[in-house]
C-alpha cells in the first residue's frame, strides 16, 4: 500500500495538471489584487473571499482531472494489470487514494503560502483565513473519494469526469435547492431532495469561508466533529469503491 501511495504521489506531482493548477492559481491571485483595487472599503474582505474560493475550486479541479486521467491511463496501458499481479486490490486502491490525498494536501499548503503572503503584503491577513483551508481539504478529500468511485464504475473517462463534476455542483447547490423547494415545491420534490441530502455529503456544514472572511471561527469542537464526519463519509465511499473495484475484471 505504501509503495502504491509513494508512486501515485510522485506521479501526481509530476502531472501536468498539478503544474497547470499551480500556475492558474498564481494568475488568479493577480486577478484577486485587481478585484481588491476595484472594491474600496471592502478590499480586505474581497481579497480574502476570492483567495479562499480560488484555492477550493483549483484543488477540486486538480484532484478530479488528475485522478480520473491517471486511473483510466493505467487501465488503457494495462499497467493496472501489472500492479494487480503484485498487489491486492484493496492495497492498490487504498494506496492510490492516499497518494492523491497527500498531493491535494501539498497543493493546498502551497496555495496557502502564496495566499498568506499576498494577504500579509496587502495588510489583509487574518489567521482565520488559513484555518478555513482545513475544511477545504476535507471537501477535496471527499471529492477524490467519489471521483474514484466513478472512475471504477464507468469505462469512458469522459463519463467519470462529468459525473464527478456533476455531483460536486449538485452538492454545492443542494442547500439553495432545499430552500426553494421547501417554499414552492410539491411533496414529491421535497421527498426527492431529502433522499438526495441523506446520501450526498453536507458541504454546507464544512464551509466556513464566509465566516473566516470576517475573522470569525467556530469553536474547536466544530473541527473535531467535521473531521469525524469526513472520516466516516470517506470510509463509506471507500467501501463502495472497493466493492466496485473487486467486481471489475482488468
C-alpha positions in Angstrom: 0.0 0.0 0.0 2.8 2.4 0.9 4.6 1.6 -2.4 1.5 2.5 -4.4 1.0 5.6 -2.2 4.5 6.8 -2.9 4.3 6.0 -6.6 1.0 7.8 -7.1 2.1 10.8 -5.0 5.2 11.3 -7.2 3.1 10.8 -10.3 0.5 13.4 -9.2 3.3 15.9 -8.6 4.8 15.3 -12.0 1.5 15.5 -13.7 0.8 18.5 -16.0 -2.4 19.1 -14.1 -0.6 19.9 -10.9 1.7 22.4 -12.6 -1.2 23.8 -14.5 -3.3 24.3 -11.4 -0.4 26.0 -9.6 0.2 28.5 -12.5 -3.6 29.1 -12.8 -3.8 29.9 -9.0 -0.8 32.3 -9.4 -2.6 34.3 -12.1 -5.8 34.0 -10.1 -4.0 35.8 -7.2 -3.1 38.6 -9.6 -6.8 38.8 -10.5 -7.7 39.0 -6.8 -5.4 42.0 -6.5 -7.3 43.7 -9.3 -10.6 42.9 -7.6 -9.2 44.5 -4.4 -8.4 47.7 -6.2 -12.0 47.8 -7.6 -13.6 47.4 -4.2 -12.8 50.4 -2.0 -13.8 49.9 1.6 -14.3 46.2 1.2 -10.9 45.4 -0.3 -9.7 43.1 2.6 -12.9 41.0 2.6 -12.9 40.7 -1.2 -9.3 39.6 -1.3 -9.8 37.0 1.5 -13.0 35.6 0.0 -11.7 35.4 -3.6 -8.5 33.7 -2.5 -10.3 31.0 -0.4 -12.8 30.3 -3.3 -9.9 30.1 -5.7 -8.0 27.6 -3.6 -11.1 25.4 -3.2 -12.0 25.4 -6.9 -8.5 24.8 -8.2 -7.9 22.0 -5.7 -11.2 20.3 -6.7 -10.5 20.6 -10.4 -6.9 19.4 -10.0 -8.0 16.4 -8.0 -10.8 15.3 -10.3 -8.8 15.7 -13.6 -5.6 14.2 -12.2 -7.1 11.1 -10.5 -9.5 10.4 -13.4 -6.9 10.6 -16.1 -4.3 8.6 -14.0 -6.7 5.8 -13.3 -8.0 5.5 -16.9 -4.5 5.8 -18.3 -3.4 2.9 -16.2 -6.3 0.8 -17.5 -5.7 1.7 -21.1 -2.0 1.0 -21.0 -2.6 -2.2 -19.0 -0.2 -1.1 -16.2 -3.1 -1.7 -13.8 -2.9 -5.4 -14.7 0.8 -5.4 -13.7 0.0 -3.8 -10.4 -2.7 -6.2 -9.6 -0.4 -9.2 -10.1 1.8 -8.0 -7.2 -0.6 -6.1 -5.0 -4.1 -6.8 -3.7 -6.9 -4.7 -5.0 -7.5 -3.2 -1.5 -3.8 -2.2 -1.2 -3.8 -0.7 -4.7 -6.9 1.3 -4.3 -6.1 2.5 -0.8 -2.6 3.5 -1.7 -3.8 5.4 -4.8 -6.4 7.3 -2.8 -4.0 8.2 -0.1 -1.4 9.3 -2.7 -3.8 11.7 -4.3 -4.9 12.9 -0.8 -1.4 13.8 0.0 -0.9 15.5 -3.4 -4.1 17.6 -2.7 -2.8 18.5 0.7 0.5 19.6 -0.6 -1.2 21.7 -3.3 -3.4 23.4 -0.6 -0.3 24.1 1.5 1.5 25.6 -1.5 -1.5 27.8 -2.3 -1.9 28.8 1.4 1.7 30.0 1.4 1.2 32.2 -1.6 -2.2 33.3 -0.5 -0.9 34.2 3.0 2.0 36.1 1.6 -0.4 38.2 -0.6 -2.7 38.9 2.4 0.3 40.0 4.6 1.7 42.2 1.8 -1.7 43.9 1.4 -2.4 44.2 5.1 -5.4 41.9 5.0 -4.1 38.8 6.7 -6.1 37.1 9.4 -5.3 33.6 10.8 -8.9 32.6 10.3 -8.4 32.6 6.6 -5.6 30.0 6.9 -7.6 27.8 9.3 -10.5 27.8 6.9 -8.4 25.9 4.5 -8.7 22.7 6.6 -12.4 22.2 5.8 -11.4 22.9 2.2 -9.0 20.0 2.3 -11.8 17.8 3.8 -14.1 18.7 1.0 -11.4 18.0 -1.6 -10.8 14.6 0.1 -14.4 13.6 -0.3 -14.4 14.8 -3.9 -11.4 12.5 -4.5 -13.4 9.6 -2.9 -16.4 9.8 -5.2 -14.1 10.5 -8.2 -12.5 7.2 -7.6 -16.0 5.5 -7.4 -17.0 6.9 -10.8 -13.6 6.0 -12.3 -14.1 2.4 -11.2 -17.7 2.3 -12.2 -17.5 3.7 -15.8 -15.2 2.7 -18.6 -15.1 6.0 -20.6 -13.0 8.7 -18.8 -15.4 11.4 -20.0 -18.4 9.9 -18.2 -16.3 9.6 -15.0 -15.2 13.2 -15.3 -18.7 14.6 -15.9 -20.3 12.6 -13.1 -17.6 13.8 -10.6 -18.2 17.4 -11.5 -21.9 17.0 -11.6 -22.0 15.6 -8.1 -19.8 18.4 -6.9 -22.1 21.1 -8.4 -25.2 19.3 -7.1 -23.8 19.2 -3.5 -22.8 22.9 -3.6 -26.3 23.8 -4.9 -28.3 21.5 -2.6 -28.8 23.9 0.3 -30.2 26.6 -2.1 -32.4 23.9 -3.7 -33.8 22.9 -0.3 -34.8 26.4 0.5 -36.6 26.9 -2.9 -38.3 23.5 -2.9 -39.4 23.8 0.8 -41.3 27.0 -0.3 -42.5 26.3 -3.8 -42.1 22.5 -4.3 -44.6 19.7 -4.0 -44.5 16.6 -1.9 -42.6 14.5 -4.4 -39.9 17.2 -5.0 -39.4 17.6 -1.2 -39.1 13.9 -0.7 -36.6 13.6 -3.6 -34.4 16.4 -2.2 -34.5 14.9 1.3 -33.4 11.5 -0.1 -30.5 13.1 -2.0 -29.4 15.0 1.0 -29.3 11.8 3.0 -26.7 10.3 0.6 -24.8 13.3 -0.6 -22.1 14.9 1.7 -23.1 18.0 3.6 -20.7 20.6 2.2 -22.6 23.4 3.8 -21.5 22.1 7.2 -17.9 22.1 6.1 -17.9 25.5 4.6 -16.7 28.3 6.9 -15.2 30.6 4.2 -17.9 33.3 4.7 -17.2 33.5 8.5 -13.4 33.4 8.2 -13.5 36.4 5.8 -14.7 38.4 8.8 -12.2 36.9 11.1 -14.7 34.6 12.8 -14.0 30.9 13.5 -16.3 28.2 15.0 -15.3 26.6 18.3 -12.7 23.9 18.4 -15.3 21.2 18.8 -16.5 22.0 15.3 -13.2 20.9 13.7 -13.3 17.7 15.7 -16.9 17.0 14.5 -16.2 17.8 10.8 -13.1 15.7 10.9 -15.1 12.8 12.3 -17.8 13.3 9.7 -15.3 13.4 6.8 -13.6 10.2 8.0 -17.0 8.3 8.3 -18.2 9.5 4.9 -14.8 8.8 3.4 -14.9 5.2 4.7 -18.4 4.9 3.3 -17.1 6.0 -0.2 -14.0 3.7 0.2 -16.2 0.7 0.9 -18.4 1.4 -2.1 -15.3 2.0 -4.2 -13.6 -1.2 -3.1 -16.8 -3.3 -3.7 -17.0 -2.0 -7.3 -13.3 -2.4 -7.9 -13.3 -6.0 -6.8 -16.2 -6.8 -9.1 -14.5 -5.4 -12.2 -12.2 -7.5 -14.4 -8.9 -5.9 -15.5 
